[in-house]
Amino acid sequence: MTHDEVGQPPLEVPAPPVTLPTDPATTQSSDPAPTAAPADVAVPPVRSTISASLAVVEADPVLRDQLCVSLGDGVSPFSTIEEMAGRLTGAVPVVTVLGPSCSEDAAVDRVAAVVEQFPMVGCILVTEQLTTALLQHALRAGIRDVLAVSGGLQPLIDAIQRVSVTLEHTAAVPSAVTPTDTPPVAPVTSVPPDEPHRGQVVTVFSPKGGSGTTVVATSLAVELARRSSRPVCIVDADLQFGDVSVGLKLTPVHTIVDAVAAAERLDAALLESLLVTHEPTGLRVLPAPLEPAYADQVGAADLTRIIETLRSFCDFVVVDTPSYLNDVVLSVFDVSDSIALVAGLDIPSIKNVKVTLQTLRLLDIPDEKLLMVLNRADSKVKLDVNEVERALQFKAEVQVPSDVCVPQSVNRGEPVVTHSPRSGVARAIVGMADRYAAPVGSRHKRRR
């Protein structure tokens, strides 16, 4: 594809699989060029898996050629965003990979102007150093994703495919402004639109720290992910000291702060690109901020919008919360289908849960929305479950026993339902998941 073909219908001929070059001569330079992935790594053909046009913008000719070769045939190279914009027609989706030279603030601002003028352009920024400030600036400018060069080529290919799907979906929706040379598309009125998907939101809360909310939330989310055909996501709403990433042994690149920074352009595709995948289970994760100072950037309205967007494409959204009530936590309660109250077998915990129950009733949250989870229910502390239920006037429908496998699983960064699936703790959480989703066995029977 030549420069003039950007904005024209994309090539239909699939490109063969490509292998990153190891010969310096392929980049017309005696010095090894920066690479987007290790050498000799075969990657799937990008052009055969997307139907949008594909462009690369990078001022450094060596790196620009390297990116083009890595992405396969049919990629249009440009040295500046303005050069590419001069070739756009606005009629065809164009996925644009921005090289490291586009990471400067001025360059990002120029990209924002192009994206605003051409909504059918979806940009992905590849940078040598990924910082929170750059990520926030890029997302505000309308750039769909930001990746580090050191992350390899596969994340870039995945991002290109995600952006392509989003652009194609946008192209299929009739625009309010129709070009004069294109006849308007008549909306289809004979077929009623499908009902939008609305996943369940399950919030796990305890009014006393150390009661095990993160252990319960992560294991519950993993168990629900095993039963769902759609994605399942866990949101770490403990904005100052969230431990979901630690509990799942994840090193997040994006956090909930990045989703808030992109609030004006936030949609399902963009939010999904910010989620971290727990590879052993497929669970999607929206981590808490990396530093407590960032917690103030997430407000109640922001978190509510994020949860509502997540439930539009997830079967379940599990929310782990801090051990106190504030406007952010109360806003999560409002959009939740179920609230799991975690209590310990000690007097301070029971007292705090009792006060919480009274507060929730004052807020007109019905008891039917609440599920009492009694953690370490078999502890020998001269309190029994019946006494706790009488004190709270609420039945503990889920009783999680005390087991050394819990701290062991936490220290290994593995949910207890996968670390010790035969333990009493795992069985209790599996039973808890049965309340929200069909048991694993019954789902398998239906699939047969």
C-alpha positions as CSV (number, residue, x, y, z in Angstrom):
1,M,0.0,0.0,0.0
2,T,1.3,3.4,-0.9
3,H,0.9,6.7,1.0
4,D,-2.1,7.6,-1.3
5,E,-3.9,4.5,-0.3
6,V,-4.6,5.4,3.3
7,G,-8.3,6.1,3.5
8,Q,-9.0,3.8,0.5
9,P,-10.5,0.3,0.9
10,P,-7.9,-2.0,2.6
11,L,-6.1,-4.9,0.8
12,E,-8.1,-8.1,0.9
13,V,-5.0,-10.4,0.3
14,P,-3.8,-11.9,3.6
15,A,-0.2,-11.2,4.4
16,P,2.0,-14.2,5.3
17,P,3.4,-14.6,8.8
18,V,6.3,-12.3,9.4
19,T,9.5,-12.7,11.5
20,L,11.4,-9.8,12.9
21,P,14.6,-9.3,10.9
22,T,18.0,-10.2,12.4
23,D,20.1,-8.9,9.6
24,P,21.0,-5.2,10.1
25,A,20.9,-4.7,6.4
26,T,17.1,-5.1,6.3
27,T,16.8,-1.8,8.1
28,Q,19.5,-0.1,5.9
29,S,21.6,0.7,8.9
30,S,24.8,-0.7,10.4
31,D,23.4,-0.3,13.9
32,P,20.7,-2.6,15.2
33,A,17.4,-0.8,15.2
34,P,15.1,-0.6,18.3
35,T,12.7,-3.5,18.1
36,A,9.1,-3.9,19.3
37,A,9.8,-7.6,20.1
38,P,12.8,-10.0,20.5
39,A,14.3,-11.1,17.2
40,D,13.3,-14.4,15.6
41,V,9.8,-14.3,17.1
42,A,7.2,-15.3,14.6
43,V,4.0,-13.2,14.9
44,P,0.6,-13.7,13.3
45,P,-0.2,-11.6,10.1
46,V,-1.8,-8.4,11.2
47,R,-3.2,-7.5,7.8
48,S,-5.1,-10.8,7.6
49,T,-6.8,-10.3,10.9
50,I,-8.0,-6.7,10.6
51,S,-10.0,-4.9,7.8
52,A,-9.0,-1.3,8.7
53,S,-6.1,0.4,7.0
54,L,-2.9,0.4,9.0
55,A,-0.4,3.3,9.2
56,V,2.9,3.9,11.2
57,V,4.0,7.4,12.2
58,E,7.6,7.8,13.3
59,A,10.2,10.5,12.6
60,D,13.1,8.1,12.9
61,P,13.3,6.3,9.5
62,V,15.1,3.3,10.9
63,L,12.6,2.7,13.7
64,R,9.7,3.5,11.3
65,D,10.9,0.8,8.8
66,Q,11.4,-1.6,11.7
67,L,7.8,-1.1,12.9
68,C,6.5,-1.5,9.3
69,V,8.4,-4.7,8.8
70,S,7.3,-6.1,12.1
71,L,3.6,-5.5,11.4
72,G,3.6,-7.1,7.9
73,D,2.7,-6.1,4.4
74,G,0.3,-3.3,3.5
75,V,1.4,-0.8,6.2
76,S,1.7,2.9,5.2
77,P,4.7,4.7,6.8
78,F,4.7,8.5,7.6
79,S,7.2,10.7,9.3
80,T,4.7,13.0,10.9
81,I,1.0,12.9,12.0
82,E,0.4,15.9,9.7
83,E,1.7,14.0,6.7
84,M,-0.7,11.2,7.4
85,A,-3.6,13.6,8.0
86,G,-3.1,15.0,4.6
87,R,-3.9,11.6,3.0
88,L,-7.0,10.9,5.1
89,T,-10.5,10.9,3.6
90,G,-12.4,10.1,6.8
91,A,-14.4,7.4,5.0
92,V,-12.4,4.3,6.0
93,P,-11.1,3.2,9.5
94,V,-7.4,3.7,9.9
95,V,-5.4,2.2,12.8
96,T,-2.3,4.4,13.4
97,V,0.7,3.2,15.3
98,L,2.6,6.2,16.7
99,G,6.3,5.6,17.3
100,P,8.3,7.0,20.3
101,S,9.0,10.3,18.5
102,C,5.3,11.1,19.1
103,S,5.6,10.8,22.9
104,E,6.4,14.5,23.4
105,D,3.6,16.7,24.7
106,A,3.5,18.8,21.5
107,A,3.2,15.8,19.3
108,V,0.4,14.3,21.5
109,D,-1.5,17.6,21.2
110,R,-1.2,17.4,17.4
111,V,-2.5,13.9,17.4
112,A,-5.5,15.1,19.5
113,A,-6.3,17.6,16.7
114,V,-6.2,14.9,14.0
115,V,-8.3,12.5,16.1
116,E,-10.9,15.2,16.7
117,Q,-11.1,16.0,13.0
118,F,-11.1,12.3,11.9
119,P,-13.0,10.1,14.3
120,M,-12.3,7.0,12.2
121,V,-8.6,7.2,13.1
122,G,-7.6,5.1,16.1
123,C,-4.2,5.7,17.5
124,I,-1.9,3.5,19.6
125,L,1.3,5.1,21.0
126,V,4.4,3.0,21.4
127,T,6.9,4.7,23.8
128,E,10.3,4.0,25.2
129,Q,9.3,5.0,28.7
130,L,5.7,4.6,29.9
131,T,4.8,7.1,32.7
132,T,1.6,7.9,34.4
133,A,1.7,11.5,33.1
134,L,2.2,10.4,29.5
135,L,-0.6,7.9,29.8
136,Q,-3.0,10.4,31.1
137,H,-2.1,13.0,28.5
138,A,-2.4,10.4,25.7
139,L,-5.8,9.1,26.8
140,R,-7.1,12.6,27.2
141,A,-5.9,13.3,23.6
142,G,-8.0,10.4,22.3
143,I,-5.1,7.9,21.9
144,R,-6.7,4.5,22.4
145,D,-3.7,2.7,24.1
146,V,-0.2,3.4,25.2
147,L,2.4,0.6,25.2
148,A,6.1,0.3,26.1
149,V,8.5,-0.8,23.5
150,S,10.0,-3.2,26.0
151,G,6.7,-5.0,26.2
152,G,7.2,-6.8,22.9
153,L,5.3,-7.1,19.7
154,Q,2.3,-9.2,20.7
155,P,0.7,-6.6,23.0
156,L,0.9,-4.2,20.0
157,I,-0.8,-6.7,17.7
158,D,-3.5,-7.3,20.2
159,A,-4.1,-3.5,20.6
160,I,-4.3,-3.1,16.9
161,Q,-6.9,-5.8,16.6
162,R,-9.0,-4.2,19.5
163,V,-8.9,-0.8,18.0
164,S,-9.7,-2.1,14.5
165,V,-12.8,-3.9,15.9
166,T,-13.9,-0.7,17.7
167,L,-13.4,1.5,14.6
168,E,-15.3,-1.0,12.4
169,H,-18.2,-1.0,14.9
170,T,-18.2,2.8,14.8
171,A,-18.2,2.8,11.0
172,A,-21.3,0.6,11.0
173,V,-23.3,3.1,13.0
174,P,-24.8,5.9,10.9
175,S,-23.1,9.3,11.6
176,A,-25.1,12.4,12.4
177,V,-23.0,14.3,9.8
178,T,-23.0,12.6,6.4
179,P,-20.4,13.6,3.7
180,T,-22.1,15.3,0.8
181,D,-20.7,12.7,-1.7
182,T,-22.0,9.8,0.3
183,P,-25.8,8.9,0.4
184,P,-27.2,8.8,3.8
185,V,-27.8,5.3,5.3
186,A,-31.4,4.7,6.3
187,P,-31.7,3.3,9.8
188,V,-33.2,-0.2,10.2
189,T,-36.5,0.2,12.0
190,S,-38.1,-3.2,11.3
191,V,-35.9,-5.1,13.7
192,P,-36.1,-4.0,17.4
193,P,-32.7,-3.5,19.0
194,D,-31.3,-6.2,21.3
195,E,-31.6,-5.6,25.0
196,P,-28.2,-4.2,26.3
197,H,-26.2,-6.7,28.4
198,R,-26.2,-5.9,32.1
199,G,-23.9,-8.0,34.2
200,Q,-24.3,-8.5,38.0
201,V,-22.3,-6.3,40.4
202,V,-21.2,-8.0,43.6
203,T,-19.5,-5.8,46.2
204,V,-17.5,-7.3,49.0
205,F,-17.3,-5.1,52.1
206,S,-16.2,-5.3,55.7
207,P,-16.3,-2.4,58.2
208,K,-13.2,-3.8,60.0
209,G,-9.8,-4.1,58.4
210,G,-8.2,-7.5,58.2
211,S,-11.5,-9.4,57.9
212,G,-10.5,-11.0,54.6
213,T,-12.5,-9.0,52.0
214,T,-9.7,-9.2,49.4
215,V,-9.3,-13.0,49.9
216,V,-13.1,-13.5,49.5
217,A,-13.4,-11.1,46.6
218,T,-10.5,-12.5,44.5
219,S,-11.5,-16.1,45.0
220,L,-15.2,-15.3,44.3
221,A,-14.2,-13.5,41.1
222,V,-12.0,-16.4,40.0
223,E,-14.8,-18.9,40.7
224,L,-17.4,-16.8,38.8
225,A,-14.9,-16.5,35.9
226,R,-14.9,-20.3,35.6
227,R,-18.6,-20.3,35.1
228,S,-19.1,-17.4,32.7
229,S,-19.1,-17.2,28.9
230,R,-18.5,-13.4,29.1
231,P,-15.6,-11.7,30.9
232,V,-15.6,-11.4,34.6
233,C,-13.9,-8.4,36.2
234,I,-12.7,-7.5,39.7
235,V,-12.4,-3.8,40.6
236,D,-10.1,-2.8,43.4
237,A,-11.9,0.1,44.9
238,D,-9.7,0.3,48.0
239,L,-8.1,3.3,46.4
240,Q,-5.4,3.9,48.9
241,F,-4.2,0.5,49.9
242,G,-5.7,-2.0,47.5
243,D,-4.2,-5.5,47.5
244,V,-6.0,-7.2,44.6
245,S,-3.0,-7.1,42.4
246,V,-0.8,-8.5,45.1
247,G,-3.3,-11.2,45.8
248,L,-3.3,-12.3,42.2
249,K,0.5,-11.7,41.7
250,L,0.0,-9.1,39.0
251,T,2.2,-6.2,37.9
252,P,-0.3,-3.7,36.5
253,V,0.5,-1.2,33.8
254,H,-2.9,0.6,33.8
255,T,-5.0,1.3,36.9
256,I,-8.3,2.8,37.7
257,V,-6.7,6.3,37.6
258,D,-6.1,5.8,33.9
259,A,-9.8,5.0,33.3
260,V,-10.8,8.2,35.1
261,A,-8.3,10.2,33.0
262,A,-10.0,8.9,29.9
263,A,-13.5,9.6,31.3
264,E,-14.6,11.9,28.4
265,R,-13.9,9.1,25.9
266,L,-14.5,6.1,28.0
267,D,-16.3,3.2,26.3
268,A,-16.3,-0.5,26.6
269,A,-13.5,-1.0,24.2
270,L,-11.2,1.6,25.8
271,L,-12.0,0.3,29.3
272,E,-11.3,-3.3,28.3
273,S,-7.9,-2.3,27.0
274,L,-7.0,-0.9,30.4
275,L,-7.8,-4.2,32.2
276,V,-5.1,-6.6,33.3
277,T,-5.7,-10.3,32.6
278,H,-5.0,-12.9,35.3
279,E,-3.6,-15.4,32.8
280,P,-4.1,-18.6,34.9
281,T,-7.9,-18.0,35.2
282,G,-8.8,-15.4,32.5
283,L,-10.1,-13.0,35.2
284,R,-9.9,-9.4,34.2
285,V,-8.7,-6.9,36.8
286,L,-8.9,-3.1,37.2
287,P,-6.3,-2.4,39.8
288,A,-6.2,0.3,42.5
289,P,-3.9,3.3,42.1
290,L,-0.2,2.5,42.5
291,E,0.2,5.2,45.2
292,P,-2.2,6.4,47.9
293,A,-1.9,10.0,46.7
294,Y,-3.8,9.2,43.5
295,A,-6.9,8.1,45.4
296,D,-8.3,11.6,45.4
297,Q,-8.5,11.5,41.6
298,V,-11.2,8.9,41.7
299,G,-14.6,10.2,42.7
300,A,-18.0,8.5,43.3
301,A,-19.4,9.5,39.9
302,D,-16.2,8.2,38.2
303,L,-16.3,4.8,39.8
304,T,-20.0,4.5,39.1
305,R,-19.5,5.2,35.4
306,I,-16.6,2.7,35.3
307,I,-18.7,-0.1,36.9
308,E,-21.7,0.6,34.6
309,T,-19.4,0.4,31.6
310,L,-17.9,-2.9,32.9
311,R,-21.2,-4.5,33.4
312,S,-22.1,-3.7,29.8
313,F,-19.7,-6.4,28.6
314,C,-19.0,-8.5,31.7
315,D,-21.2,-11.2,33.3
316,F,-20.0,-10.3,36.8
317,V,-18.2,-7.3,38.3
318,V,-16.8,-8.0,41.7
319,V,-15.8,-4.9,43.7
320,D,-13.3,-5.1,46.6
321,T,-13.8,-2.1,48.9
322,P,-11.9,-0.4,51.8
323,S,-13.0,-0.9,55.4
324,Y,-14.9,2.4,55.8
325,L,-17.9,4.1,54.4
326,N,-17.5,7.2,52.3
327,D,-19.3,8.6,49.2
328,V,-17.3,6.4,46.9
329,V,-18.2,3.2,48.7
330,L,-21.8,4.2,49.1
331,S,-22.0,4.9,45.3
332,V,-20.8,1.4,44.7
333,F,-23.5,0.0,47.0
334,D,-26.1,1.9,45.0
335,V,-25.2,0.2,41.7
336,S,-24.6,-3.3,43.3
337,D,-27.0,-6.2,42.9
338,S,-25.6,-7.8,46.0
339,I,-23.4,-6.7,48.9
340,A,-21.4,-9.4,50.7
341,L,-20.8,-8.2,54.3
342,V,-17.7,-9.9,55.7
343,A,-17.5,-10.3,59.5
344,G,-15.0,-11.9,61.8
345,L,-15.7,-13.9,65.0
346,D,-14.6,-11.1,67.3
347,I,-16.5,-8.4,69.2
348,P,-15.1,-5.3,67.4
349,S,-16.0,-6.8,64.0
350,I,-19.5,-7.8,65.1
351,K,-20.1,-4.3,66.6
352,N,-19.0,-2.6,63.3
353,V,-21.1,-4.9,61.2
354,K,-24.2,-4.2,63.4
355,V,-23.6,-0.4,62.9
356,T,-23.2,-1.0,59.2
357,L,-26.5,-2.9,58.9
358,Q,-28.3,-0.1,60.7
359,T,-26.7,2.5,58.3
360,L,-27.6,0.5,55.2
361,R,-31.2,0.2,56.4
362,L,-31.4,4.0,56.9
363,L,-30.2,4.3,53.3
364,D,-33.1,2.1,52.2
365,I,-30.8,-0.7,51.0
366,P,-33.0,-3.8,51.5
367,D,-31.9,-6.8,53.5
368,E,-32.5,-9.0,50.4
369,K,-29.5,-7.3,48.8
370,L,-27.2,-8.3,51.6
371,L,-25.3,-11.6,52.1
372,M,-23.6,-12.2,55.5
373,V,-20.2,-13.9,55.2
374,L,-18.7,-15.0,58.5
375,N,-15.0,-15.5,58.1
376,R,-12.9,-17.8,60.4
377,A,-16.3,-19.1,61.6
378,D,-14.8,-22.1,63.4
379,S,-12.3,-20.2,65.5
380,K,-12.2,-21.2,69.2
381,V,-12.7,-17.7,70.7
382,K,-15.6,-18.4,73.1
383,L,-18.1,-17.1,70.5
384,D,-20.3,-19.3,68.4
385,V,-22.2,-18.5,65.2
386,N,-25.6,-18.6,66.8
387,E,-24.6,-15.8,69.2
388,V,-23.3,-13.7,66.4
389,E,-26.5,-14.2,64.4
390,R,-28.6,-13.2,67.4
391,A,-26.5,-10.1,68.1
392,L,-26.8,-9.0,64.4
393,Q,-30.4,-10.3,63.9
394,F,-29.0,-11.5,60.6
395,K,-28.3,-15.0,59.4
396,A,-24.7,-15.8,58.3
397,E,-25.5,-17.7,55.2
398,V,-21.8,-18.2,54.2
399,Q,-19.4,-19.5,56.8
400,V,-15.7,-19.6,55.9
401,P,-13.6,-21.8,58.2
402,S,-10.2,-20.9,59.5
403,D,-7.4,-22.6,57.5
404,V,-3.6,-22.1,57.2
405,C,-4.1,-22.4,53.4
406,V,-5.3,-18.8,53.3
407,P,-2.1,-17.1,54.4
408,Q,-0.2,-19.6,52.3
409,S,-2.2,-18.7,49.2
410,V,-1.9,-15.0,49.9
411,N,1.9,-15.2,50.2
412,R,2.0,-17.2,46.9
413,G,-0.2,-14.6,45.1
414,E,-2.7,-17.3,44.2
415,P,-6.5,-17.3,45.0
416,V,-7.4,-20.0,47.6
417,V,-9.9,-21.7,45.2
418,T,-7.0,-22.6,42.9
419,H,-4.3,-22.9,45.5
420,S,-6.3,-25.3,47.8
421,P,-9.4,-26.3,45.9
422,R,-10.3,-29.1,48.3
423,S,-10.1,-26.9,51.4
424,G,-13.1,-25.9,53.5
425,V,-12.4,-22.3,52.6
426,A,-12.5,-23.0,48.9
427,R,-15.7,-25.0,49.3
428,A,-17.4,-22.2,51.2
429,I,-16.5,-19.7,48.4
430,V,-17.6,-22.1,45.7
431,G,-21.0,-22.3,47.6
432,M,-21.1,-18.5,47.7
433,A,-20.5,-18.4,43.9
434,D,-23.4,-20.9,43.5
435,R,-25.7,-18.1,44.8
436,Y,-24.8,-15.9,41.8
437,A,-24.1,-18.3,39.0
438,A,-25.0,-21.8,38.0
439,P,-22.7,-24.5,39.5
440,V,-19.8,-25.6,37.4
441,G,-21.2,-29.1,37.0
442,S,-24.6,-28.0,35.8
443,R,-23.0,-25.7,33.2
444,H,-20.9,-28.5,31.9
445,K,-24.0,-30.7,31.6
446,R,-25.8,-28.1,29.5
447,R,-22.8,-27.7,27.2
448,R,-22.8,-31.4,26.4
